[in-house]
Amino acid sequence: MTQPLDRALVWLRRDLRVDDNAALYHALKAAKQVYCAFILDRDILDALPRADRRVEFILGALQVLDEDLRQLGGALIVRHGLAADELPRLAAELRVQAVFANHDDEPQALLRDAQVAERLASFNADLRTFKDHVIFERREVMTAAGGAYSVFTPYKNAWLRKVDAFYLSSYPVERHAAALAGSEIATGVPALADIGFQPAGLIAHVGQGSRGAAALLDDFLDRITDYDQRRDFPALKGPSYLSVHLRFGTVSIRRLARIAHQLMQGGDHGAEVWLSELIWRDFYHQVMHHHPHAMTAAFRPEYDQIQWETGAQAEQLFSAWCEGRTGYPLVDAAMRQLNQTGYMHNRLRMVTASFLTKDLGLDWRRGEAYFARQLLDYDLASNNGGWQWASSSGCDAQPYFRIFNPTSQSEKFDPQGHFIRRYCPELADLSRAEIHAPWPSAPLQMQGRDYPHPIVDHAVARERTLARYAVVKSRAI
């Protein structure tokens, strides 16, 4: 029988909760005393703007986490520095024999963890990591031939065949909380100013940490049955709005998938569609694990040969897209929502990505990088997967000849123009017929308004894109 450890340290990263936390549970089971820590990693933070919503969200989540740990007899130690240095230094200071953490499969995170493991080994401590961020990871769902899935539907079917109560069950952390240790060096969570940041203005409904996640989940469960009917309409309250909480682990993916799976088995189609979205998230994370090259290059190498637009005009087009000044109201409203709130509706992520790559002819990596800077819920695997889907360069992506028409998308998914009016107030008094394509349909009404003409003609841009992709496809044959 394995002897219990005297001391262990739980290194919290993208799992900012006490409840149903795999690493915390395993540490409490394995050690007599368990400390908990979070490192505000300067390797990440120093590159961010001084007003970054994600930093504000993280500090709020850490405050809730610290309070929850203290209620159970522990506390959260927070350090600010390079994680690869600070974590081993803290482990040595606490004289722990092991550090417990949950997996983070992003390429840079794997390099960081390897550095930490090496430094821990120098004083006979080890790094033990566990699955927590997804239901199935790495090689847990493979094809019959033992390969990785590159098409979503077969992956989803295999996922559903494999999932059961074991994979969806919670880790009973509180049952073993007596092992939690407080510490005089756990002096609370720093303020934004203490680490060189300033308030960025979080949208109120996000909430604070795990408590905010719980409130959003309760609200969503009252309307989950209608999710499949409402999720594509940005003016409606359709999504769960839990994406940021999944990103930072302030809610357990096992809890969400368990709820959705149970409701689906009871015939709830809305829950079934929502579960499918959670499975997409697992899918993109296993793509990242098996194909790390796709995080910086096209999943399909031939698409790296596409000749994207460059030069001064391309820079002007990119700036107009970033600022919501394209002359296509739905695209502009979506980009303004992103810039103002750090959130963008999922349907609009597809529309704006298609517009950048297939109307403007700009490299998908430019849009991906902009979303990475702006999105509160930014997640490398999902952001990359979504952008490569839109640009047709990814696994199970839309065909290159499928090009969203931004006007028809607007007419279909914001038929009354309510969403457009909210974020493009200069168009607010236009009629339902005029608001989706204001310049061709309402030239007199547009006089004197501070709203641009379309920066490209969609029909012309579509033909140019088909020609651009056809060259690449012909070379691949």
C-alpha positions, 0 to 999 in steps of 0.5 A: 500500500502506498504510504501517504505523503506528508505534504503536497501542493495543488497548483491551480491553473485553468481549474479555479474552483474547489468543487469537483476538482480532480487534482485537488481531490487526488492531493487530498487523498494522497497527503496529510497536508495539502496547500493550494496555490495560483501563480499569476504568470508573468510569462503570460501577463506581461504581454497583455494590455494593462486593461485586460478583462481576463485578468480582472475575471481571474482575480475575481475568481481567485477571491471566490476560490480563496474564500471557499478554501478558507471555509474548508480550513485551507487558503490560497497562496497567490504568487506573481512571477514566472510560473516556471520559477515561482512554482518550484520555489514555493514547493521547496519553501513548503517542503512538499513531496509532490505537486498536483495539477490538472492537465493543460495540453496547450503547447506552451503549457506543456513546455512550462510543465516540463520545466517545472517537473525538472526543477521539482525533481532536483529536490526529490519532488514530482509533478502529478497531473490529471484530466479535468478540463474535458470529458475525454482527452488525448487518446481516450477516444480513438478510431477502430484503427487506433488513429485520431478522429479528424471528422466530428460526427464519427468522433461524437458518435464514439464519444456518446458510445463511451460516456457513462456514469463513471466519466461524468461523476464528480470528485468528492473534494469536501469529503477529504477537506480535513487535509487542507492546510492554511498558511501564513504566506496565504495573504489573499488575492492581490488587487489589479493595481498590485500586479500592474493592471487596471479595470477593464469593465467586465460585463455584469452577467458573467458573475464572479468565479464559481458563484457566477458560474452557478448562477448562469447555470441555474438561469440556463437550465430554465431555458435549456429546452429551447436552446436548439431553437434560440441559439443562432439568434444573437438578439435572443437569450439563447446561449448558456454564456458559460464559455468563460467559466469553462475556459477558466474552470470555474465550473466543472465540465463533468457537471455540465455534461452530466446534466445535458446527458441526463436531459438528453436521455429524457428526450430534451432536444435542446439539451442534446444540441447543447451536449453536442457543443460540449463534445465539439470542445472535447474534439478540438482539444484532442485535435490540439493534442494529436496535431499541435502543428495546427495551432500555428499552421493549417491543419491541411498543409495545402492550405498554407499555400493560399495567397492571402491579400497583403499590402496597404489595402489589406491593412486598411481592410483588416482595420475596418474589420477590427473596428466594425466599419465594414459597411455590413451591419451584422459583421460590424455589430458583431465586431463592436460587441466583441470590442465592447464586451469581450464576448461574441455570439457563436453564430457571429464568430462564424460570420465574421471569420468567414467575412475576414477570410472569404470576403476580405481575403485575409489570413485566418491567423490574423483574425484568430490572433485578434480574437485571442486578444479580445475574447474573454473566453479565449481558448486556444483549441476552440479558437483555432478550431473555429477559425480553421473551420471558417477558412476551410483549412481545418479538420472537418471544416466547411468546404471552401466554396461555402461562403457566408453571405453577410446580408442573408445571414443578417436577414435570417438570424437578426430578422428584426435588426434588434442586435444590429440596432444595439451595436450600430445605433447610427442605423437604429431608425432604419426599417426592418427591410433597410437595416440589413443592407442599408446603402443599396436599399436606403441611400437617401436615409443614409445621407449624413450618417456616420456609417461606411459604404461596404468595403467590398462587394460580396459577389465580386469577393466571392468569385475572387475567393473561389479562384484563390482556393481553386488554385490550391486545390488544383495543386493538391490533386 
